[in-house]
Amino acid sequence: MNTRNRNLYYLEELSDYKVADSDKDVRGWKVQDVEGRIIGEVDNLLVNKNTERVVYLDVEVDESIISANHKPFTAKAKDGVHEFINEDGENHIIIPIGMATLDLNSHIVSTKKINYEIFAQTKRLKKGTPVHREYEVDVFNSYTRPKTETHYPDDDTFYNRDEFRK
């Protein structure tokens, strides 16, 4: 992969980065959907080096998400239907940091808008796979449906939305 065009890095890839003392390191915390159902565990954090902040939680999904066997949600591309499937070994999803709420007492990350079915229908990736803008947009559209935008900027203004703020 061409690192010049790379947007996001896993925190563990960046030896000179760490979670700020004022923030909680949520790696290892359980993640639950809007109804309180556990959907996985935070495995890593994704950092935008240009803005120097965490923008996604990398979540290893629970086996029940995988066994639900839902086809991933996709919006129609302007040139026809854009189809993809989840493959063996793809057991991670990303969640925009602003869509997560922390329960500091029980060490649980919750979402206020995303339910189990949406998580099950979201395109997954393999652990450590570089995250490209196309995947980010697919996930963002899955979480914010049916209200989706038609244009996503290729630069860091993509992260100016509320979904990427703590």
N, C-alpha and C positions, 0 to 999 in steps of 0.2 A: 504494500500500500504506500502511496506517496504521502509522506508525513507533512509535506508543505500544505496539502489540502485537508489535513486532518483537523477536525474541530474539537473532538472530545478525547480525553484520556482517562483511563481507570486510575484511581488514586494510587494504587499499588505500583503503577508504572512510573510515578513521579517521585523520585527519591527526595527531592527538595520541597515537597508539599506534605502537609499534615492537616488534620482537622484542627481548627482554631480552638483555643482553650474555652472561648465563650460559646462554642457550639458543641452539640453532642455527637459523638461518633456512634452512629446507629448500626454499624456493621454487626451482624449476628442477631439483630432484633427481628422478631416475628412481624409479618405484615398482614393486616386484615382489610377486608373490603368494607364497603359502606354498611353492610349488615352485620359485621363482626366476625365473618368467617375467615379463617386463616388461609391465605393464598400462597404464602411462601416466607422467605427470610432474606433480609438485606445481606447480599454477599459483598458488594463493593459500592463505591461512589464514582460517578462520572463527573469530571472536572472540565470546564471550558478554560483552557489556558489563557485565552485572550482576555477574558473577563475575570480570571482568577477566582472562580467560585464553582461550587458544586451545583450542577443543574439537574442531575438525575440520580435516583437510587437504582442500582443494579440488583434485581431480585431473582434469586433462585426460586422458581415456582414449586409449589407443592405437587406431588405426584397426581393428586386429584384433578388439578388443572390440565395436566397432560392427558390423563385417562378420560377426561370429558370429551376429548376428540372433536372439539368444535373446529370448524374451518375458520381461519383468520378473517376478520372484517377487512374489507377494502372498499374504498370509494372508487367509482369508475374514473379511469384516467381519460383525458380528453381524446386519446387515440384508441379508445375501446376499453374493455374490462381488463384490469390489471390483477391477475390471479397469482396467488402464491399459497404454499402449504407449509406447515411446520414439519420439519424432518427430525429423525432420531437424533438425540443429543442436544436438541434445541430446548433448553429448559430455563432460560433466563428472559426476563422482560425488564424494561426500564420504566420508571415512574418519575415524571417531573417533580422536582423537590417541592414546588408550591402546591401540589395536589396531595401532599402528605402532611399529616398531623402527628406529633409525637406525644405519647403518653409516657412521661418521664418516670412515673412510679412503677409501671408494669413493663417498661421497655418494649412497647409495641408501637409500630407505625401503622396509622390508619389512613384511609382515604375517605373523603366526604362525598365523593361523587361516583366512584367506580365500583360496580358490583361484580360478583363472582363470574357471572356470564360474560361480561365485557372482558375481564381478565382472561378467561378461557378462550375468547375469540380474538385476542390480541396476538399479533405475530411475535414469535419468540426468536431468540438467537442462542448460539452456543456461548458458553462461558469464555470471556476474554476476547470475543469477536469485536473488531473495531466497529464503532457505531457511526454510520454514514447518515447524512441528512435525509436520504430517502426513507430509511428505517425510522428516523425520528418523526417524520411527517406521517408515516403509516400509523405509528403508535399514537401520536397526537390526535389524528383523525379518529382512531378507534375510541379513545377516551372522551373525546368531546362531541361525538356524534349526537344527533344528526347535524348539529351546527358546525360546519367545517368551512374553512377558508379555501379559496381556490389558488391563492398565491402565497408562497412562503419564501422569504428572502434567503439567499445563500449565505449572508453574512451574519454576524453575531446579534443583529437586531431581532432575529428569531427568538432569542431568549429574553426579550423585553416584556413578554406576556406575564400575567399574574401567575400562571401555572409554573413558572420557573423562579418565583420569589418565595422566600421563607416566610 
